[in-house]
């Protein structure tokens, strides 16, 4: 492994450049703020006339907050499921739930895919697949390996793009592991100061295979020239549409089943102009809840940035290490979410 392939900073919390990881963000808007006319227990700073009156006003404010939250949830719930194109023959979603192990075999710090020897990694993948199948027998589980194929870097590199590309040998190695489990392979891209237009064409020979799919990470798309890890990056609907169109063309040209396209997200600006994202039956878009933290923090991220801005399908990221997810959100809790995640990524 060369020093240029060391990851800079990932949402999993391994900050090799000393930059702290960015966590999943909670909702900062209170129900009282969202509801015009809702008042706290104390009005205009004046003390309550009596403890009894204060209790009544507090109870009233709570009822107003609960009602506002219920109305808000009702409006957002009605947006799902998204009205999109009917699935084509061979589509994976929404018929199956994908359970993926994420990382890079050249680093033990970037995710479970590289943390263990292949046999042990696949054994652990089997366990998670079995756990999901048991928890939700109504939906078959499709295993997958999610390889970071373009890695954001602390160093500029020869071309100044602050990213490193893995070679085809490594991709073939991961493809071999996937074959042992009849698993999908996702190629994930962290562009740094590069672009999807520069990175996708070189991966076309792999994405032209039926079991290869795509993931992109807006966190490391530094459109303003900032260095990866110094701030959170962003993608626009135009970037998503370019990548989706690229995949759709491969599907048509090579007579492939539809591709799954995963977009990680955990901030508001991580994905701009989501309403302009174009849906195509040849590509199934998953907006994956990224970031880490305790269950309520992650559910807030899911609610605010995934559910409230619907695109097509939703995903959920889980971390094995306690320093990231402590406690972990249980499968039972994830299955209570609406919409239900159809892509689960373990890191």
C-alpha angles and dihedrals in degrees: 000000000000122000090245090067095058109116117243104211131332134191087248088076105252100131104182093172092053094255112134116241119257112244132211109280124235124221107272096189113091123216090243091056091049094053116067111228096018109135134198123236091273118052121211091343094293116135118248116262092237142354088253093053091046091053091050092051091046091052090047092051090050092052090049091049092049091048091049091050091049092051091047092049091048092054093048094043089055089062090068136120093035115234102239139144117305112261114265122228109284094029114147096204136101091003096066137031114231117219111192137185111216133204145067126283090223092065133047090198101059099068147308093290089073101027097079138038111269097257093050092043092053091046090055090047089054089054094053093045090051092048092054092045090053094046094049112022090171092074124053114228122233115200120219142177115221110202123193096226097172112040126199111236143207089219125066096229125209094303097039094241098124093226137098127214121217115227128248091254091066093045090052090049092055090044088056092053090049091052090060089064100031084246132160122246121222120195109208123204128207101179102189104186091344125086139233088250089061097042107039101062094061089054094050095099089060097039087053089070117094096238098046121098138171140252128181130192116212090189090078099040100106103191094166094054095255117146117260111264095022091089138355114274130217147219127204129215087258090062092049091047092051093051092043091050090049090054093044091055090052090050092053096041095049099031092241132164113258118290126236113227117195120198115189117217140173106147136059094244093042087093120021128195093012091170089068094060109118120221121218125182089227092064128045112204121210120189103207121208101235129185132063142252141101118326098265092051091051092045088054090054090047092049097046105037106023108028099034093050102046121198109158119293132009136224139191131215122217127191124209096203117086091220087068107033110023107188102014118231105251125234088244090056092048091051090057091061120105119245093032114234113247095187120057119186123195119200 
